[in-house]
Amino acid sequence: MFKGSLFGGFCLFLGLLSVAVQAQTEALQQQLYRHIEQQLQPQLDDTVQLRIDLKPGSRNLKLQRCGNPIRFSSKRPLGSGAFTIKAECDYPRRWSRYLHGQIALTRPVLVSTRPLAKGSQLSTDDLRLAWRDQGQLHGGYFDQLQAVIGFELKRSINADRPITPSLLRPPVLIKRGDSVNIQAGRGGVSVQMTGTAIEDGRKGQQIRVRNNRSGREIRARVIDSGLVSVGP
């Protein structure tokens, strides 16, 4: 009877010890998460979601009690991707552990809804918002439809491909042979004349235009469909 009671008490002690160790481990994780959130605060806003995944070895560490707040430090600034953070305690016993894991900062960005061919002019049906890890968006991103609608693709893309600035070019607004209005201004005086485009042009491009009245060839900047400008 006595041996049975002793064994039962020992099992209870081990169970309580296991619960205490687990509680310490969970407390460390919560402190670590708060530390990471504080370090990343400048990168967080209403459109960003933070996810922290500890590696199994770091999740299951058996840690001693720490009487003071645990100190955390890392050699590199935290951001999307893998991290290694050192946790240190100096009371009642000095100890330190390295914690490893992964950080994901995700935000909604525009991606393609289907495969799109080179030269496609983007429309609302071609795009949707999807959550992506911003650490993987090395080429930039867009999150507003009005910023890309009407632009052309420089190359073909697959479905669910994030739309990046390097993929896009302005659409052709003026085609060779189009009739155009030529704006010329100097010293506050503006003059308009008609001309004919000698080559295709996108917004902001310089193209060759023939002045219909003089027959002279000039270079003008594309302003809009059917409109070019010369001068400063």
N, C-alpha and C positions, 0 to 999 in steps of 0.2 A: 504493500500500500504506500509506504514511504517512498520507495523507488519510483513508483508510478507518479506520485505527486511531484517528485523532484524532476523527473523527465518532462512532465507537463509544464512545470514552471520554466524549465530551460527552453522549451519550444516557444513558450510565450515570450520569453526574453528575446530570443532570436527574431521572433516576429515583430516585436516592438522596435528592435534595433534596425531591422530592414525598413520599417516604415519611416523611422527617423532619418536614415540615410537617403531614402527616396525623397523625403521632404526637403532635405538639404540640397539634393541634386536639382529638384524642381525650382527651389528658391534661387539657386545659382543661374539656372536658365532664364528665369524671369529678370534677374539683374542684368544678365548679358543682353537680353532683348531690349531692355530699357536703354542700356549703353549704346547699342547699335542705332536705335531710333534717334537718340540725342545726336550722335555723330552725323547721321544722315538728314537731320532736320532741314538744312538748307535746300536739299534736293526733293523734299516732300511737299506736295500740295494736294488739292482736292482731286486732281486727275491721276495721281500716282498711288499705286498699291505696293506695299512692302511685304515680302515673304522671306522668312529666315528658316533655313533647313540646316539643323546640326547633323553632322555625320554620326552614325551609330556609336562609334567609340567615344565621342564627346557627349552624346546623350546619356550614356550609361556609366559615366564616371562615378566612382565611389569616393565622395569627398568628405573631409573632416569638417567639423563645425568651425565657423569663423566668427569671432566676436566683434570684428569691425567690418565696415563696408568693404566688399571685395574690390580691388583695383583691377581695371582692365586696360590693356595697352596693345597696340598693333604697330608694326613697323611701317605699314603703308596705309594711306587714307582708304577708308571703307567706301565701297561702291558696289555696283552689280558685279557678280562673279564670286569666286572662291575667297574665303578669308581665313586667317589664322590670328586668333586673339589670345593673349596671355592673361590668365586670371591669377591674381596673387593675394595671399592673406598673410598677415604678420602677427595675429593674436587669436587664440592662445598659443598656437603653434604656427611657425612659418611654413607655408607651402605654396606651390605654384603649379599650374596646369596649363597646357596649351589646348585651346578649343578650336575645332575646325568645322567649317560648314560652307554654305552657299547663300548668297544674298541675291534676290531678284527684285528689281524695281520695275514694275510693269505699268504701262500707260496705254490708253487707246490711240491707235494710229490708223491711218488709211491703208487698206490692203486691197488687192484686186479680187473681185468676186468670181472671176473665171480667167482662163488663159486669154491673153490679149496679144495681138500681132503688132509687129513694128509698124509705126505710123498711125496706130489707132489714136483717135481723138477722145480723150477721157470724158465720160458722162457720169451722171449720178448712178446709173445702172451698173457701171463698171466697178464701183467702189463701195466699201463698207468699213466701219470702225471695228478693230479687233485689238485685244490686249496683247502687248508684246513687251518682252524684257528690253528696256532701253539700253542695257549694256550690249545688246546684240545689234543695235541700230547704228552701226558705225558710219553709215553713209547719210545720216540724217533721216528725217521723217516729216510727214504732214499730218495734221489732225483737223484741218478745216477744208471742207469740200470746195469752197469758193477759191481756195488758193491753187487748185489744180484743174478744175473743170475747163475743158477746151484745149488743154495742153496735149501735145503729141508724145507718144512713146518713141524713144530712140532705138529701142530693141524689143523683141518679143519677151513676154514674161509669163510665168505660170500663175495659176490661181493661188490666192493667199500670200502673194508677194507684197511686202511693204513698199509703198511708193516713196522713192527717194528723189532728191533734186537731180542727181546725175542721170536718172531715167528719162527726164522730161526736157522738152524744148517747146518754145512758143509755137503756136500754129502758124501756117502760111496765111497771111492776111491779104497779100497782093500777089497775083500771078502774072507771069509774063504776058504782055499784050493787054492787060487791064488798063482802063482809063482811070487816071488818078487826078486828084486836086493837089497842086503843089503850093505849099505855104512858104513864103519868104518874108523874113522880118529883120529890120535893122533900125536901131534908134527909135524904137517905139512905133514904127510904121510897119504895117503888115500888108502884104500883097498876095493875092491868090491867082493862080493860072492853071490851065489844064495841061496834062501830059499823058504819056503812055509808058507803062513799065516795060523795061527791056529784060528784066529778070524777076524771078520770084523773090519775095521778101517776107520775113517774120518781124514781129514787133521789135523795134529798137535797132534793126539791121540797116546798114547803108546799102542802097541798091542804085543801079543805073536807071535813069528816067530821061525820056526825050521830051523837051518842051515843044508842045504842038505848034505854038506860034512861031518860035524862032528856029525850030528844028535842031537846036543845040542839045547835046547830051550832057546831063548833070548827074551828080550823086546826091541822093536825098535819104533821109532817115524815115523809116516806116513808123507812122504814128498810130494808124488804125486802118481798117479796111477801106481802101480807096483814098487814103490820105497820107501824104509824105511831107516832110519839112526840110528846108535848106537853111543854112545860116546857123548862128550860135544857138 
